[in-house]
Amino acid sequence: MLGLALGFSVLGLLIVAKEHYGGASITGGILGILLGTAFLIAACLHWKCCGQIRGGFRAEEVPAAEIVSEMRQAAGAICSF
């Protein structure tokens, strides 16, 4: 995420510094800088809260036959309309 933050911020700064005719390029540059800032904040929150999340995600094994039967039931319900 730090790479995204740095990339968008640098790109936004380059757009603002190179400003061509009209305000559209400045608006795009400022939006790039703001997006880079948003990614930087998201990265900081991730680093701060990463250790506080306990348990995480758990994968559960489900037999293929059960998945197939549920898919057939769903298909039957859709086709009955």
C-alpha positions in Angstrom: 0.0 0.0 0.0 2.9 2.3 0.6 3.9 1.9 -3.0 0.4 3.0 -4.1 0.5 6.0 -1.8 3.9 7.0 -3.1 3.0 6.4 -6.7 -0.3 8.3 -6.7 1.2 11.2 -4.8 4.2 11.5 -7.1 2.0 11.3 -10.2 -0.3 13.9 -8.8 2.6 16.2 -8.0 4.0 15.8 -11.5 0.7 16.6 -13.1 0.3 19.7 -11.0 3.9 20.8 -11.7 3.5 20.2 -15.5 0.1 22.0 -15.6 -1.1 22.5 -19.2 -3.9 24.7 -20.4 -7.0 24.8 -18.3 -7.8 23.6 -14.8 -8.6 20.0 -15.7 -5.0 18.9 -15.3 -4.7 20.6 -11.9 -7.9 19.0 -10.7 -6.6 15.5 -11.8 -3.3 16.2 -10.0 -5.0 17.2 -6.8 -7.2 14.1 -7.0 -4.1 12.0 -7.4 -2.5 13.6 -4.4 -5.6 13.0 -2.3 -5.8 9.4 -3.5 -2.2 8.9 -2.5 -3.0 10.4 0.9 -5.9 8.0 1.3 -3.7 5.0 0.6 -1.1 6.3 3.0 -3.8 6.6 5.8 -5.1 3.1 4.9 -1.5 1.7 5.2 -1.0 3.3 8.5 -4.3 2.0 9.9 -3.4 -1.5 8.6 0.0 -1.5 10.3 -1.5 -0.1 13.5 -4.5 -2.6 13.7 -2.9 -5.6 12.0 -1.8 -7.2 15.4 -5.2 -6.5 17.0 -7.2 -8.7 14.7 -7.4 -12.1 16.2 -8.5 -15.3 14.7 -8.5 -14.1 11.1 -10.2 -16.2 8.5 -10.8 -19.9 8.8 -11.2 -22.2 5.8 -13.6 -25.0 6.1 -13.5 -28.1 4.0 -16.8 -29.0 2.4 -17.3 -32.2 0.5 -17.8 -31.7 -3.3 -21.0 -33.7 -3.3 -22.6 -31.2 -0.9 -21.6 -28.3 -3.0 -23.0 -29.9 -6.2 -26.3 -30.7 -4.5 -26.6 -27.1 -3.3 -25.9 -25.8 -6.8 -28.5 -28.2 -8.3 -31.1 -27.0 -5.8 -30.3 -23.3 -6.6 -30.4 -24.1 -10.4 -33.8 -25.8 -9.9 -35.2 -22.9 -8.0 -34.0 -20.4 -10.7 -35.4 -22.5 -13.5 -38.8 -22.9 -11.9 -39.6 -19.3 -12.4 
